[in-house]
Amino acid sequence: MKKNKIVGIVIGCIAFVLIIGMFFGKNIIKTGKNNQIFEIFQGRGLGPFCSYDECAEFCKNNPFACEAYCVKRPQNKYCQKHFSFVYDADSTIGHPLMRLPEFRNYNYTFTDGKLDQKEPVIEHIGITIDYYNKQTNTAGDFVFYTSTYLGDPEVYKKVFHDYGEMVKDSSGSMKQSPEAAYIVPLGTKVRATTDGIITHITQRPESDTGFVITKPESPLWTFGYDHVMNLTVKKGDRVVAGQILGEVSNFNPWLRADGYGLVEVSVAYTNTAYIAYCPFMYLDESVKQDYLDKIKALYASWEEYMGDSSLYDENNYFIPGCIQKNLTGGYP
């Protein structure tokens, strides 16, 4: 009887050990699998340990970050399964920046679930601005003149239009502009606001072009232009701040009749949504104050020239050139 009891205890202990072993073994295997598949979200990866659905949602909302992570980690099982296209440099699937070698080969890092990138910076405002010269009637590229077009006098009362200003969109509705706009003589050269790569070009009728500069070290920030003609660059070209990229567009028939054109410049964060920011807040410190002083001086000189001191309400602006810091309700 005693012997049977001992045997029963031994069998019970063995069964307990087997059950515990199965439980922990199963979880060790499961954990190992998760570590392998979701390495992308751990440690120096993109974020905290997550479930499959959470990972999928994260990559849906952060496509460039996941692709930049995976292109350098072909051994990662999650990457192999869901981002295999990144290993083909000619793939038409995925984020367009990954098709350019400057971005594809960049050694991106990640901290606390976020892609590390440098703050945006510009060294130029896109055209030349200076203090008003009464002898030449100019302030750099800006020429002081009175437009003959009276169809929208509020818009054509100025040669410098601030970021965040109320303007008409293509449908005729009033919206805040996500760009700063300059009205200058036709033939005026448009220059690069910063160093970077031409990553996107939109061609419109009558040689009217929009394009974007992007930096590998700040891949989710775009430095945009709208209404440029006679473009001197193409997609994939590397440019430097101040480089001539083209000329102001003649797309506007009323400005064109006066011999003038218009160009718009912008800075925007573009992960999954377009969020435009005041471009001049990102001016490099070495040139920032000089540009802001000249913009403010242009306000005063233009108001004096037009005989209307109410054209610019600069005392209520975020900074010279920008009515506010950022906006999402404008049109890109």
C-alpha positions as CSV (number, residue, x, y, z in Angstrom):
1,M,0.0,0.0,0.0
2,K,2.8,2.3,1.0
3,K,4.7,1.4,-2.2
4,N,1.7,2.2,-4.4
5,K,1.3,5.5,-2.7
6,I,5.0,6.4,-3.4
7,V,4.5,5.3,-7.1
8,G,1.5,7.5,-7.3
9,I,3.3,10.5,-5.9
10,V,6.2,10.0,-8.4
11,I,3.8,9.7,-11.3
12,G,2.0,12.8,-10.1
13,C,5.3,14.7,-9.9
14,I,6.3,13.6,-13.4
15,A,2.9,14.7,-14.8
16,F,3.3,18.0,-13.1
17,V,6.7,18.5,-14.5
18,L,5.5,17.6,-18.0
19,I,2.6,20.0,-17.8
20,I,4.8,22.8,-16.5
21,G,7.4,22.0,-19.2
22,M,4.7,22.0,-21.9
23,F,3.3,25.3,-20.7
24,F,6.7,27.1,-20.5
25,G,8.0,25.4,-23.6
26,K,5.0,26.5,-25.5
27,N,5.4,30.1,-24.3
28,I,9.2,30.0,-24.9
29,I,8.5,28.9,-28.5
30,K,5.8,31.5,-28.8
31,T,8.0,34.2,-27.3
32,G,10.8,33.2,-29.6
33,K,8.5,33.4,-32.6
34,N,7.2,36.8,-31.5
35,N,10.7,38.1,-30.9
36,Q,11.7,37.0,-34.4
37,I,8.6,38.4,-36.1
38,F,8.2,41.5,-34.1
39,E,11.9,42.4,-33.6
40,I,11.0,45.4,-35.7
41,F,9.1,46.9,-32.7
42,Q,11.6,46.1,-29.9
43,G,14.7,47.6,-28.4
44,R,16.2,49.9,-31.0
45,G,13.4,49.1,-33.3
46,L,10.3,51.1,-34.0
47,G,8.4,50.7,-30.8
48,P,7.1,48.5,-28.0
49,F,6.3,44.8,-28.2
50,C,3.0,44.6,-30.0
51,S,0.4,42.2,-31.3
52,Y,0.2,41.3,-35.0
53,D,-2.7,43.7,-35.6
54,E,-0.9,46.5,-33.8
55,C,2.2,46.1,-35.9
56,A,0.1,46.1,-39.1
57,E,-1.7,49.3,-38.0
58,F,1.6,50.9,-37.0
59,C,3.2,50.2,-40.4
60,K,0.0,51.4,-42.2
61,N,0.4,54.7,-40.5
62,N,4.2,54.9,-40.8
63,P,5.0,53.3,-44.1
64,F,8.4,55.0,-44.7
65,A,9.7,54.1,-41.2
66,C,8.8,50.4,-41.6
67,E,10.3,50.2,-45.1
68,A,13.5,52.0,-44.0
69,Y,13.8,49.6,-41.1
70,C,13.1,46.5,-43.2
71,V,15.3,47.3,-46.2
72,K,18.4,47.0,-43.9
73,R,17.1,43.8,-42.1
74,P,16.3,41.2,-44.7
75,Q,16.6,38.5,-42.0
76,N,13.6,39.8,-40.1
77,K,10.6,37.5,-40.5
78,Y,8.0,40.2,-40.2
79,C,9.9,42.2,-42.9
80,Q,10.2,39.1,-45.1
81,K,6.5,38.4,-45.0
82,H,5.1,41.9,-45.3
83,F,7.8,44.1,-46.8
84,S,9.5,41.8,-49.3
85,F,9.1,44.4,-52.0
86,V,11.7,46.6,-50.4
87,Y,14.4,44.3,-51.4
88,D,13.7,45.0,-55.0
89,A,15.2,48.5,-55.8
90,D,13.0,48.6,-58.9
91,S,9.7,47.8,-57.1
92,T,6.8,50.1,-57.8
93,I,5.2,49.1,-54.5
94,G,5.8,51.0,-51.4
95,H,7.0,54.5,-50.5
96,P,8.3,56.4,-53.6
97,L,11.4,57.7,-51.6
98,M,12.7,54.2,-51.2
99,R,13.2,54.0,-55.0
100,L,15.9,56.8,-54.8
101,P,19.3,55.6,-53.7
102,E,20.0,58.5,-51.4
103,F,17.0,57.4,-49.2
104,R,17.3,53.7,-49.8
105,N,20.9,53.5,-48.7
106,Y,20.6,56.0,-45.8
107,N,21.3,54.5,-42.4
108,Y,18.1,55.4,-40.6
109,T,17.9,54.9,-36.8
110,F,14.9,54.6,-34.5
111,T,14.3,55.8,-31.0
112,D,11.2,55.1,-28.8
113,G,9.2,53.9,-31.8
114,K,10.0,56.9,-34.0
115,L,12.1,57.4,-37.0
116,D,15.1,59.7,-36.1
117,Q,15.3,62.6,-38.4
118,K,16.8,66.1,-38.3
119,E,14.6,69.2,-37.9
120,P,13.9,70.9,-41.2
121,V,16.0,73.9,-42.1
122,I,16.1,76.3,-45.0
123,E,18.8,78.7,-46.0
124,H,16.9,80.7,-48.7
125,I,13.4,81.9,-49.2
126,G,13.2,81.0,-52.9
127,I,13.8,84.4,-54.5
128,T,16.0,87.4,-53.7
129,I,14.6,90.0,-51.2
130,D,16.3,93.2,-50.2
131,Y,15.5,96.6,-48.7
132,Y,13.4,98.9,-50.9
133,N,15.4,101.1,-53.3
134,K,13.5,104.1,-54.4
135,Q,15.8,104.8,-57.3
136,T,15.2,101.4,-58.9
137,N,11.7,100.9,-57.3
138,T,12.7,97.4,-56.3
139,A,13.3,95.3,-53.1
140,G,15.5,92.6,-54.5
141,D,13.4,90.7,-57.0
142,F,10.2,92.5,-55.9
143,V,9.2,95.4,-58.2
144,F,6.8,97.9,-56.8
145,Y,3.9,98.4,-59.2
146,T,0.2,98.8,-59.3
147,S,-1.6,95.9,-61.0
148,T,-4.2,96.7,-63.8
149,Y,-6.1,93.6,-62.8
150,L,-9.1,94.5,-60.6
151,G,-10.9,91.1,-60.6
152,D,-9.7,90.3,-57.1
153,P,-8.1,93.5,-55.7
154,E,-7.5,92.1,-52.3
155,V,-5.1,89.5,-53.7
156,Y,-3.3,91.8,-56.1
157,K,-2.8,94.6,-53.6
158,K,0.4,92.8,-52.5
159,V,3.5,91.4,-54.0
160,F,4.4,89.4,-50.9
161,H,1.6,87.1,-49.6
162,D,2.1,85.6,-46.2
163,Y,1.8,81.9,-45.2
164,G,-1.7,81.4,-43.6
165,E,-3.3,84.3,-45.6
166,M,-6.9,83.9,-46.8
167,V,-6.8,83.3,-50.6
168,K,-9.2,81.8,-53.2
169,D,-8.7,78.2,-54.1
170,S,-9.5,76.7,-57.5
171,S,-13.2,76.4,-56.7
172,G,-13.4,80.1,-55.7
173,S,-13.7,79.4,-52.0
174,M,-11.6,81.3,-49.5
175,K,-9.1,79.2,-47.6
176,Q,-5.9,79.8,-45.7
177,S,-2.8,79.3,-47.9
178,P,-0.3,76.7,-46.7
179,E,2.4,78.5,-48.7
180,A,4.0,81.9,-49.0
181,A,3.6,83.5,-52.4
182,Y,5.7,86.0,-54.3
183,I,4.5,88.2,-57.3
184,V,7.5,89.2,-59.3
185,P,8.4,90.0,-62.9
186,L,8.3,87.2,-65.4
187,G,11.8,85.8,-65.9
188,T,12.6,86.0,-62.2
189,K,14.8,83.1,-61.1
190,V,13.4,80.6,-58.5
191,R,16.0,79.3,-56.2
192,A,16.4,76.3,-53.9
193,T,15.4,77.0,-50.3
194,T,17.7,74.3,-49.1
195,D,20.0,71.4,-50.0
196,G,18.3,68.1,-51.0
197,I,16.9,65.9,-53.7
198,I,14.2,66.6,-56.2
199,T,11.8,63.8,-55.3
200,H,8.6,64.7,-57.0
201,I,7.6,66.9,-60.0
202,T,4.0,67.7,-61.1
203,Q,3.6,68.9,-64.6
204,R,0.6,71.1,-65.4
205,P,-0.6,72.8,-68.7
206,E,1.4,75.6,-70.2
207,S,4.7,74.5,-68.5
208,D,3.4,75.3,-65.1
209,T,5.2,73.0,-62.6
210,G,5.1,72.0,-59.0
211,F,7.9,70.1,-57.3
212,V,9.4,69.0,-54.0
213,I,12.8,68.9,-52.4
214,T,13.3,66.2,-49.7
215,K,16.4,65.5,-47.6
216,P,17.5,62.0,-46.7
217,E,18.1,63.1,-43.1
218,S,14.6,64.5,-42.9
219,P,12.6,62.2,-45.2
220,L,9.1,63.1,-43.8
221,W,9.6,66.8,-44.4
222,T,9.0,68.4,-47.9
223,F,10.2,71.7,-49.2
224,G,7.7,72.5,-51.9
225,Y,7.3,74.8,-54.8
226,D,4.2,75.6,-56.9
227,H,4.0,77.6,-60.2
228,V,7.5,77.3,-61.7
229,M,8.3,77.3,-65.4
230,N,11.5,76.6,-67.4
231,L,12.6,74.0,-64.9
232,T,16.4,73.4,-64.9
233,V,16.3,70.2,-62.8
234,K,14.7,66.7,-63.0
235,K,13.6,64.1,-60.5
236,G,16.5,62.6,-58.6
237,D,18.8,65.6,-59.0
238,R,20.7,66.9,-56.0
239,V,20.4,70.6,-55.4
240,V,22.0,73.1,-53.0
241,A,20.5,76.2,-51.3
242,G,20.3,79.2,-53.6
243,Q,20.7,77.1,-56.8
244,I,18.5,78.3,-59.7
245,L,15.7,75.8,-60.3
246,G,13.6,77.6,-62.9
247,E,11.6,80.8,-63.3
248,V,8.3,82.1,-61.9
249,S,5.3,80.8,-63.8
250,N,3.1,82.8,-66.2
251,F,0.1,80.6,-65.5
252,N,-2.0,83.5,-64.2
253,P,-3.3,85.4,-67.3
254,W,-4.0,88.7,-65.5
255,L,-0.5,88.8,-64.0
256,R,1.0,87.7,-67.3
257,A,-0.7,90.6,-69.0
258,D,1.2,92.9,-66.7
259,G,4.5,91.1,-67.2
260,Y,4.4,89.4,-63.8
261,G,4.3,85.9,-62.5
262,L,3.8,84.1,-59.2
263,V,5.6,81.4,-57.3
264,E,4.7,79.7,-54.0
265,V,7.0,78.0,-51.5
266,S,6.1,75.7,-48.5
267,V,7.5,73.5,-45.8
268,A,5.3,70.5,-44.7
269,Y,5.4,67.4,-42.6
270,T,4.1,64.6,-44.8
271,N,3.9,61.2,-43.1
272,T,0.3,60.1,-43.8
273,A,-1.2,63.6,-43.8
274,Y,-0.1,67.0,-45.2
275,I,0.6,69.5,-42.4
276,A,2.0,72.8,-43.6
277,Y,4.2,74.8,-41.3
278,C,5.4,78.4,-41.5
279,P,8.4,78.1,-43.8
280,F,10.3,81.0,-42.3
281,M,10.4,79.5,-38.8
282,Y,12.9,77.0,-40.2
283,L,15.3,79.5,-41.6
284,D,18.9,78.7,-40.6
285,E,20.0,80.8,-37.6
286,S,22.9,82.3,-39.7
287,V,20.4,84.0,-42.1
288,K,17.1,84.0,-40.2
289,Q,17.2,87.5,-38.7
290,D,18.4,89.1,-41.9
291,Y,15.5,87.6,-43.9
292,L,12.9,88.4,-41.2
293,D,14.1,92.0,-41.0
294,K,13.8,92.3,-44.8
295,I,10.3,90.8,-44.9
296,K,9.2,93.3,-42.2
297,A,10.8,96.2,-44.1
298,L,9.1,95.1,-47.2
299,Y,5.7,95.3,-45.4
300,A,6.4,98.9,-44.4
301,S,7.8,100.0,-47.8
302,W,4.9,98.4,-49.7
303,E,2.2,99.9,-47.4
304,E,3.8,103.3,-47.9
305,Y,3.9,102.8,-51.7
306,M,0.3,101.8,-51.8
307,G,-0.8,104.4,-49.3
308,D,-2.5,101.8,-47.1
309,S,-1.1,101.0,-43.7
310,S,-3.6,98.2,-43.1
311,L,-2.3,95.7,-45.7
312,Y,-0.1,93.8,-43.3
313,D,-1.2,93.2,-39.7
314,E,2.3,92.1,-38.7
315,N,1.9,92.9,-35.0
316,N,-0.5,89.9,-34.8
317,Y,1.6,87.6,-37.0
318,F,3.4,84.5,-35.7
319,I,6.6,85.9,-37.3
320,P,7.2,88.1,-40.4
321,G,6.0,86.2,-43.4
322,C,3.6,83.9,-41.4
323,I,0.3,84.7,-40.0
324,Q,0.4,81.5,-37.8
325,K,2.7,78.6,-37.0
326,N,0.9,75.8,-38.9
327,L,-2.4,74.8,-40.4
328,T,-4.1,71.7,-41.7
329,G,-7.1,73.3,-43.4
330,G,-5.3,74.9,-46.3
331,Y,-4.9,73.3,-49.7
332,P,-1.6,71.7,-50.7
